Amino acid sequence: MANIKSAKKRILVNQKRADRNKAVKSGVKTAIKKVNAAVAANDKAAASTALVAATSAINKAATKGVYHKNTASRKVSRLAQAVNKMA
């Protein structure tokens, strides 16, 4: 365990940020699963609405620094491609 005050604070701040990042990533994964489930069910309307929600969640995560912008872009691209293939 750290003895220095600043080191103790670093531990607390790092834990808080890790928890926040984990929550954001979990939300993104859930949104992606909803899109994939709609695509698997061949439900175009549900897939489109889920895609909009997932894209928003992924872009917010990238803005917050949870995901790198290229990673976020790749995730959005793959989801959009899956939804567009349904048509």
C-alpha positions in Angstrom: 0.0 0.0 0.0 1.2 3.5 -0.8 2.4 5.8 2.0 2.7 9.0 0.1 -0.5 11.1 -0.1 -0.3 11.8 -3.8 0.2 8.0 -4.5 -2.9 7.2 -2.4 -4.9 9.8 -4.4 -3.6 8.3 -7.7 -4.8 4.9 -6.6 -8.3 6.2 -5.9 -8.5 8.3 -9.0 -7.3 5.4 -11.2 -9.9 3.1 -9.7 -12.7 5.6 -10.2 -11.7 6.1 -13.9 -11.4 2.3 -14.4 -14.9 1.8 -13.0 -16.3 4.6 -15.3 -14.5 3.1 -18.3 -15.8 -0.3 -17.5 -19.4 1.0 -17.3 -19.1 2.8 -20.7 -17.6 -0.3 -22.4 -20.3 -2.5 -21.0 -23.0 -0.1 -22.4 -21.4 -0.2 -25.8 -21.2 -4.0 -25.8 -24.9 -4.2 -24.9 -25.8 -1.8 -27.7 -23.8 -3.9 -30.2 -25.5 -7.1 -29.0 -28.9 -5.5 -29.6 -27.9 -4.6 -33.2 -26.5 -8.1 -33.8 -29.7 -9.7 -32.3 -31.9 -7.6 -34.6 -29.8 -8.6 -37.6 -30.0 -12.3 -36.6 -33.8 -12.0 -36.3 -33.9 -10.3 -39.7 -35.8 -7.3 -38.3 -34.8 -4.3 -40.4 -36.6 -1.7 -38.4 -35.3 -2.8 -35.0 -31.8 -3.1 -36.5 -31.9 0.4 -37.8 -33.0 1.9 -34.5 -30.5 -0.2 -32.6 -27.8 0.9 -35.0 -28.5 4.6 -34.3 -28.3 4.0 -30.5 -25.2 1.9 -30.8 -23.4 4.4 -33.0 -24.2 7.2 -30.5 -22.9 5.1 -27.6 -19.7 4.2 -29.5 -19.0 7.8 -30.5 -19.6 9.0 -27.0 -17.1 6.4 -25.7 -14.5 7.6 -28.2 -15.1 11.2 -27.2 -14.5 10.3 -23.6 -11.3 8.5 -24.5 -12.6 5.0 -23.6 -12.0 3.8 -27.2 -9.5 5.0 -29.7 -11.2 6.9 -32.6 -10.1 4.3 -35.1 -11.5 1.5 -32.9 -14.8 3.3 -32.6 -14.9 3.9 -36.3 -14.3 0.2 -37.1 -17.0 -0.9 -34.7 -19.5 1.5 -36.3 -18.5 0.5 -39.8 -19.0 -3.2 -39.1 -22.4 -2.7 -37.5 -23.5 -0.5 -40.4 -22.3 -3.0 -42.9 -24.2 -5.8 -41.1 -27.4 -3.8 -41.1 -27.0 -2.7 -44.8 -26.5 -6.3 -45.9 -30.0 -7.1 -44.7 -31.6 -4.9 -47.4 
